[in-house]
Amino acid sequence: PGSDIPFLKTVFNVWYDGAKALHWREVLCTGADDEYSICGALKGETIVTTFDIKGSRISFPKGNYDIILEGFSDDSEKDMIMCLNITMIVKQDTF
């Protein structure tokens, strides 16, 4: 059977106090030699995966964050296949 997710581009946005704190785009699946288990997943299949945001690490100060994670089946970001709206609460500052 063919797979439903041969290509996946993610867009990750984080807002803190109404200001954009992070914007990250990454192509996770290209259909060839993909390293993530989500690549090639079948429609309706339960997926458990982790991935690393490459680049500098960000320490988040105490507060509430609005996070939008979108997944697209094309590079032009027209064919959305997933959208998650997450609230992250950081209860203490990093030391």
N, C-alpha and C positions, 0 to 999 in steps of 0.2 A: 504494500500500500504506500501511496505517496504521502509526504509530510505536508502539514499545513503551515509550517513556519520555516521556509527556506531562507528568508531574509527578515531581520529584525533590527530596527534602529530605535534607540531609546533617547528620550529627552527628559532631563531631570532638572526641575527648578525648585529652589528653596527661597522663601521670603521670611524675613525677621522684622517685626515692627513696621510692616508695610513696604519695606525696601527689599529688593532682590539681593540675596546673599550669595547665591550659587546658581550657575547655569552650566549644564554639562550635557553634551551630545556624544553618543557613541554607537557605532554599528557593532552589534553583538553577534549577528548571524549573517553570513554571506552565502551560505549554501556549499561552501568548500572548506574542509579542515577546520570546522568550528569547534571551539573549546568548551562552550557552555552547553549544559544538558537541555536547556530550553530550545536550542536550535534543532529543527527537525521534529519537534513535538507534534503530536496529532491533536486535532480539535477535540476539546473536552477532557484531555489528559491532565491529571494533576501534576504540577511541576514544582519541584523544590530545587532551588539553585542559589548560589552566592556569586558575587562578582566584586571586583575591586575597582574603585574609581582611581584611575591613574593620575599622577601628578602630586601636587603638594597636599598635605593633610590639613584639614580645617578643624580648629577647636571651636565649638559652638558655645557662646556664653549662655548663662541661665536665661530661660524664657521660652515662649511658645513660637513654633515655626510652622508655617504652612508649606507643604511639599506636594508638588504635582509631578507624577511619573507617568509619561506617555510612551506607548510603544506603537511603531509604525511598520507596515509591511512593505514600505517603499522609501527610497532615499529623499524624495521630495516632501515627505511628511504630510501627504494628503490622505493616505489610507490608514487611519488609526485602528488598531486592533485591541488596544487596552488603554485605560486611563485610571490611575489611582490618585485619590485625594487623601493625603495623610496629614495628621497633626502630630508634630513631634514636640514633646515637652522635656526640656532640659532642666532638672531640678537643682543642680548645683554647678557652680563655675568650675572649670578645670583648674588644677593646681600646678 
